[in-house]
Amino acid sequence: MADAVIPAAVLRNLSDKLYEKRKNAALEIEGIVKSLAAAGDHEKISAVINLLTTEFICSPQAHHRKGGLIGLAAATVGLTTEAAQHLEQIVKPVLGAFGDQDSRVRYYACEALYNIAKVVRGDFIIFFNKIFDALCKLSADSDANVQSAAHLLDRLVKDIVTASDQFSIEEFIPLLRERMNVLNPYVRQFLVGWITVLDSVPEIDMLGFLPDFLDGLFNMLSDSSHEIRQQADSALSEFLQEIKNSPSVDYGRMAEILVQRAASPDEFTRLTAITWINEFVKLGGDQLVPYYADILGAILPCISDKEEKIRVVARETNEELRAIRADPTAGFDVRAILFIAKRQLSTEWEATRIEALHWISTLLNRHRSEVLSFLNKIFDTLLEALSDPSDEVVLLVLEVHACIAKDLQHFHQLLVFLVHNFRINHSLLEKRGTLIIRRLCVLLDAERVYRELSTILEGEADLDFASIMVQALNLILLTSSELAELRYLLKQSLVNSAGKDLFVSLYASWCHSPEAIISLCLLAQTYQHASTVIQSLVEEDINVRFLLQLDKLIRLLETPIFAYLRLQLLEPGRYTWLLKALNGLLMLLPQQSAAFKILRTRLKTVPSYSFSDDQVERTFSGNTYSQILHHIPSGSQISEDGDVNQDVGTSDSHNGINFTTRLHQFEQKQKQHRVLAKAQAKSRKISTSSSKEVQLKWHM
């Protein structure tokens, strides 16, 4: 039927290799179709379209395919307003030609569809997704002429879509979302161009569908092409401005995308993501509450970003987020946020660890019961953080621990775990022990801390560790400004019940170390007991470790903390036991040691007194201890220094302190240490002998 309508010569020219002949043939077809349309003979029109499709567009000959495409475009022009009812029959083969192997055929396909679109305009919309998909591929065509033709067609399609009221954004979005993951730069430009155009149409709500293609736009921010990065950034900036002005935004879905992009290896992507998150935190309100944990997980690492701009925005966002007082009943997940903070405590970045601790502290203050219910999940991590190389981190960890330890149960648990950590990690005690103990004394009350530690150490099974720990605590007690009140209280041990109770409490664990007990007695001014303890020491007690600790004590006696003790030496008649104790220490020190010389020099400055009924004759000299004691009136008994009474019997108890019991307690504890030392020496001897035997057999 179509062959009868279209002359054979026209059909021959339509497949000619010369463009002019094909063009003239197309004009002939246009006229024929126009006549058929005027006559209303749509059956013959369909036959013509079918002929052009089967005999030409589907031909293996390239010139036939080109002619068929020109012919279809011409037929559409001939149909004019009647084209809509034949549009599917016309457009389908043209779209198929977009994938032709011959670039010239693809070019003619673009040209044909361009001419078809000009004729049908709005009716063209029903094929939009298929045309968009085809154009998306042609935008990356290897032939520059095809790309150019595709761009012209693309502009026309955009004009048609923006002017149409039939365009369905709902049907288009799934296709757009699928194509957003393409990496080709030409396709990316094509996609951003369409997003921008559609967003400019007031009737099309692109913002409502932003979560569907937001990730793709962020992905383009790291493109190697500066132009694509710029276009994507421009589109994102426009959407962010729309979000600020919109009363209804789906923050939740987009927040999930932003959280992932905030961890991008690309710096510009991270900065854009964290900037969006910053705005979302300000604008999102209750919508974002369920996403706070994820957002925090994105912010904390960015606080330590190498790029300053990112750090600044991340810190601001972090402060904004922490300032919001959300309630668990509104979806605020305390557990999730707590676990995010816990995870960030293990990061290598100090600033992030610090902010993580601030979050834990904030949660403790606002949601204490919820945090404590998860305490067993985070406690070990908080204890490990005490070994952090940063002093600032350690101090913050201690504040968190102190906040937890407000309850008696957790206070005891904290100190038990702390002692345990010191036991298994001696370097922690050496490097951080002083800092940790001093800070806890400030945060939790020094007396309370020391009493609890003493109770724990009193029953410590590891005697070597107990001795080391007590020595550390003793040194902190004697030197730290934070413990000045505790030292003052101990000085009142003989006259004050509170001082006495503290002295007795510390004494129980201080027994692990002779030098610590002596220091405690000197501090508490129980000089007679100090002298008794010194004289109770046996040969095994006087070892290198003891002498090193004694050296420290002698040097401490010259510090301002013991100024009161040195001033008491001005009254040797009143502080006889002090002199005896100090001379006892002098006798234990090697004569060539610096400590011996320091103490001997100090004792040489002690004045000598002559006692008479009417006057005291005072002279300064290097008198020996026996010469000084010679001047004490006969018949005087000294119960403790500073309390010289005539005809008073010696008492084993003063202010309720039973020194006989205390001495027995000390001797028993030291006996345990001596047994342990002998066992260790024996074990080392056996080990050495075994090693020598093995070496001997090896040489034999």
QUIZI-V924593 format. One record per backbone hydrogen bond with DSSP energy under -1.0 kcal/mol. CO is the residue of the C=O (numbers start at 1). NH is the residue of the N-H. Records with the same first field share a line. If there is no record, write none. Layout:
BEGIN
CO=NH + NH
END
This chain:
BEGIN
1=5
2=6
7=11
8=12
9=13
10=14
13=16
18=22
19=23
20=24
21=25
22=26
23=27
24=28
25=29
26=30
27=31
28=32
29=33
30=34
31=35
32=36
33=37
34=38
35=39
36=41
40=42
41=45
42=46
43=47
44=48
45=49
46=50
47=51
48=52
49=53
50=54
51=55
52=57
53=58
56=59
61=65
62=66
63=67
64=68
65=69
66=70
67=71
68=72
69=73
70=74
71=75
72=76
73=77
74=78
75=79
76=80
79=82
80=83
83=86
86=90
87=91
88=92
90=94
91=95
92=96
93=97
95=98
96=99
97=100
102=106
103=107
104=108
105=109
106=110
107=111
108=112
109=113
110=114
111=115
112=116
113=117
114=118
115=119
116=120
117=121
120=123
121=124
122=125
124=127
125=128
127=131
128=132
129=133
130=134
131=135
132=136
133=137
134=138
135=139
137=140
138=141
143=147
144=148
145=149
146=150
147=151
148=152
149=153
150=154
151=155
152=156
153=157
154=158
155=159
156=160
157=161
158=162
159=163
161=164
168=172
169=173
172=176
173=177
174=178
175=179
176=180
179=182
184=188
185=189
186=190
187=191
188=192
189=193
190=194
191=195
192=196
193=197
194=198
195=199
196=200
198=201
201=204
204=206
207=210
209=212
210=213 + 214
213=217
214=218
215=219
216=220
220=223
225=229
226=230
227=231
228=232
229=233
230=234
231=235
232=236
233=237
234=238
235=239
236=240
237=241
238=242
239=243
240=244
241=245
249=251
250=254
251=255
252=256
253=257
254=258
255=259
256=260
257=261
258=262
260=263
261=264
266=270
267=271
268=272
269=273
270=274
271=275
272=276
273=277
274=278
275=279
276=280
277=281
278=282
279=283
280=284
284=287
285=288
288=291
289=292
291=295
292=296
293=297
294=298
295=299
296=300
299=303
301=304
302=305
307=311
308=312
309=313
310=314
311=315
312=316
313=317
314=318
315=319
316=320
317=321
318=322
319=323
324=326
327=330 + 332
328=331
332=334
333=337
334=338
335=339
336=340
337=341
338=342
339=343
340=344
343=346
344=347
349=353
350=354
351=355
352=356
353=357
354=358
355=359
356=360
357=361
358=362
359=363
360=364
361=365
362=366
363=367
367=371
368=372
369=373
371=374
372=375
374=377
375=378 + 379
378=382
379=383
380=384
381=385
383=386
384=387
385=388
390=394
391=395
392=396
393=397
394=398
395=399
396=400
397=401
398=402
399=403
400=404
401=405
404=407
407=411
408=412
409=413
410=414
411=415
412=416
413=417
414=418
415=419
416=420
417=421
418=422
419=423
420=424
421=425
425=429
426=430
427=431
428=432
432=436
433=437
434=438
435=439
436=440
437=441
438=442
439=443
440=444
445=449
446=450
447=451
448=452
449=453
450=454
451=455
452=456
453=457
454=458
457=460
461=463
462=466
463=467
464=468
465=469
466=470
467=471
468=472
469=473
470=474
471=475
472=476
473=477
474=478
475=479
476=480
480=483
481=484
483=487
484=488
485=489
486=490
487=491
490=493
492=495 + 496
496=500
497=501
498=502
499=503
500=504
501=505
502=506
503=507
504=508
506=510
507=511
509=512
510=513
513=517
514=518
515=519
516=520
517=521
518=522
519=523
520=524
521=526
525=527
526=530
527=531
528=532
529=533
530=534
531=535
534=537
538=541
541=543
543=547
544=548
545=549
546=550
547=551
548=552
549=553
550=554
551=555
552=556
553=557
555=558
556=559
559=562
560=563
562=566
563=567
564=568
567=570
568=571
571=574 + 575
574=642
575=579
576=580
577=581
578=582
579=583
580=584
581=585
582=586
583=587
585=589
590=593
593=597
594=598
595=599
596=600
597=601
598=602
599=603
600=604
602=605
603=606
608=619
610=617
617=610
619=608
624=628
625=629
626=630
628=631
629=632
633=636
635=647
637=645
640=643
645=637
652=659
654=657
657=654 + 659
658=662
659=663
660=664
661=665
662=666
663=667
664=668
665=669
666=670
667=671
668=672
669=673
670=674
671=675
672=676
673=677
674=678
675=679
676=680
677=681
678=682
679=683
680=684
681=685
682=686
683=687
684=688
685=689
686=690
687=691
688=692
689=693
690=694
691=695
692=696
693=697
694=698
695=699
696=700
END
